[in-house]
Amino acid sequence: MKQRGRSHTTLTDTAALVVAELEKLPGIKMIAPGIIDGRRNSNKRHITAVYTTAGMGLIISGQGVQKVAVHTTTDPHPLVATLAKSKKLHAFTWSSRERKPGV
């Protein structure tokens, strides 16, 4: 899996769980963690999948909010369905939306 730039951002514990499950799936070209926004502190764990032309972005909230870009070689919709069924991620609430040109 190719890294984008240098590994300049660490993962929150919540995002690390999701990325560990993502690394097991085929069809993923690159995973790029984003900046951590620690202003929100909630007991709820929530993931929003934002589908883009390059793959998807995951907005992962738990101890903070972190965006993780996931570039795929295939359609990302089945990947999200597989992640949502994972035993390690059963405590997360899932939602999704499209963010593509013309949609």
C-alpha positions as a Markdown table, in Angstrom:
| # | Residue | x | y | z |
|---|---|---|---|---|
| 1 | Met | 0.0 | 0.0 | 0.0 |
| 2 | Lys | 1.4 | 3.4 | -1.0 |
| 3 | Gln | 1.7 | 6.2 | 1.5 |
| 4 | Arg | 0.9 | 9.7 | 0.4 |
| 5 | Gly | 3.9 | 11.9 | 1.3 |
| 6 | Arg | 5.4 | 11.2 | 4.6 |
| 7 | Ser | 3.5 | 9.7 | 7.5 |
| 8 | His | 2.9 | 13.0 | 9.1 |
| 9 | Thr | -0.2 | 12.3 | 11.0 |
| 10 | Thr | -0.8 | 9.6 | 13.6 |
| 11 | Leu | -4.1 | 7.8 | 14.0 |
| 12 | Thr | -6.5 | 8.1 | 16.9 |
| 13 | Asp | -7.3 | 4.8 | 18.7 |
| 14 | Thr | -10.7 | 4.8 | 17.0 |
| 15 | Ala | -9.3 | 5.4 | 13.5 |
| 16 | Ala | -6.5 | 2.8 | 14.1 |
| 17 | Leu | -9.2 | 0.2 | 14.5 |
| 18 | Val | -10.8 | 1.1 | 11.2 |
| 19 | Val | -7.5 | 1.3 | 9.3 |
| 20 | Ala | -6.5 | -2.1 | 10.6 |
| 21 | Glu | -9.6 | -3.6 | 9.2 |
| 22 | Leu | -9.2 | -1.6 | 5.9 |
| 23 | Glu | -5.7 | -3.0 | 5.4 |
| 24 | Lys | -7.1 | -6.6 | 5.3 |
| 25 | Leu | -9.4 | -5.7 | 2.3 |
| 26 | Pro | -8.4 | -6.1 | -1.4 |
| 27 | Gly | -8.8 | -3.2 | -3.8 |
| 28 | Ile | -7.3 | -0.5 | -1.7 |
| 29 | Lys | -4.5 | 1.5 | -3.3 |
| 30 | Met | -3.7 | 4.1 | -0.6 |
| 31 | Ile | -4.8 | 5.1 | 2.9 |
| 32 | Ala | -4.0 | 8.6 | 4.0 |
| 33 | Pro | -4.8 | 9.8 | 7.5 |
| 34 | Gly | -5.8 | 13.4 | 8.0 |
| 35 | Ile | -5.6 | 16.0 | 10.7 |
| 36 | Ile | -7.1 | 15.1 | 14.1 |
| 37 | Asp | -9.8 | 17.5 | 15.4 |
| 38 | Gly | -9.8 | 16.9 | 19.2 |
| 39 | Arg | -12.5 | 19.4 | 20.1 |
| 40 | Arg | -15.3 | 16.8 | 20.2 |
| 41 | Asn | -15.2 | 14.2 | 22.9 |
| 42 | Ser | -18.1 | 11.8 | 22.8 |
| 43 | Asn | -18.8 | 8.3 | 23.9 |
| 44 | Lys | -20.4 | 7.5 | 20.6 |
| 45 | Arg | -18.4 | 6.1 | 17.8 |
| 46 | His | -19.6 | 7.1 | 14.4 |
| 47 | Ile | -18.2 | 6.7 | 10.8 |
| 48 | Thr | -19.4 | 8.5 | 7.8 |
| 49 | Ala | -18.3 | 7.2 | 4.4 |
| 50 | Val | -18.1 | 10.0 | 1.8 |
| 51 | Tyr | -17.8 | 8.5 | -1.7 |
| 52 | Thr | -15.6 | 10.4 | -4.1 |
| 53 | Thr | -14.2 | 9.8 | -7.6 |
| 54 | Ala | -10.9 | 8.5 | -6.2 |
| 55 | Gly | -12.6 | 6.1 | -3.6 |
| 56 | Met | -13.9 | 7.4 | -0.3 |
| 57 | Gly | -13.2 | 9.5 | 2.7 |
| 58 | Leu | -14.0 | 8.2 | 6.1 |
| 59 | Ile | -14.9 | 10.7 | 8.9 |
| 60 | Ile | -14.3 | 8.8 | 12.1 |
| 61 | Ser | -15.4 | 10.2 | 15.4 |
| 62 | Gly | -14.8 | 8.8 | 18.9 |
| 63 | Gln | -12.1 | 10.4 | 21.0 |
| 64 | Gly | -11.9 | 13.1 | 18.4 |
| 65 | Val | -12.7 | 13.5 | 14.7 |
| 66 | Gln | -10.3 | 12.3 | 12.1 |
| 67 | Lys | -10.7 | 12.1 | 8.3 |
| 68 | Val | -9.0 | 9.2 | 6.5 |
| 69 | Ala | -8.8 | 9.2 | 2.7 |
| 70 | Val | -9.0 | 5.8 | 1.1 |
| 71 | His | -8.1 | 5.5 | -2.6 |
| 72 | Thr | -9.5 | 2.3 | -4.2 |
| 73 | Thr | -9.1 | 0.4 | -7.5 |
| 74 | Thr | -12.7 | -0.9 | -7.3 |
| 75 | Asp | -16.1 | 0.4 | -6.2 |
| 76 | Pro | -15.9 | 1.4 | -2.5 |
| 77 | His | -19.5 | 0.6 | -1.7 |
| 78 | Pro | -18.9 | -3.2 | -1.1 |
| 79 | Leu | -15.8 | -2.3 | 1.0 |
| 80 | Val | -18.0 | -0.2 | 3.4 |
| 81 | Ala | -20.6 | -3.0 | 3.6 |
| 82 | Thr | -17.8 | -5.4 | 4.6 |
| 83 | Leu | -16.4 | -3.0 | 7.2 |
| 84 | Ala | -19.8 | -2.5 | 8.7 |
| 85 | Lys | -20.2 | -6.3 | 9.1 |
| 86 | Ser | -16.8 | -6.6 | 10.9 |
| 87 | Lys | -16.9 | -7.9 | 14.4 |
| 88 | Lys | -14.3 | -5.4 | 15.6 |
| 89 | Leu | -16.4 | -2.5 | 14.3 |
| 90 | His | -19.8 | -3.5 | 15.4 |
| 91 | Ala | -20.0 | -0.7 | 18.0 |
| 92 | Phe | -19.8 | 2.0 | 15.3 |
| 93 | Thr | -22.8 | 3.7 | 13.8 |
| 94 | Trp | -22.5 | 4.0 | 10.0 |
| 95 | Ser | -23.8 | 6.5 | 7.5 |
| 96 | Ser | -22.8 | 7.5 | 4.0 |
| 97 | Arg | -23.1 | 10.2 | 1.4 |
| 98 | Glu | -21.9 | 11.0 | -2.2 |
| 99 | Arg | -19.5 | 13.8 | -3.0 |
| 100 | Lys | -18.9 | 13.5 | -6.7 |
| 101 | Pro | -19.1 | 16.1 | -9.5 |
| 102 | Gly | -22.6 | 16.4 | -10.8 |
| 103 | Val | -24.2 | 14.5 | -7.9 |
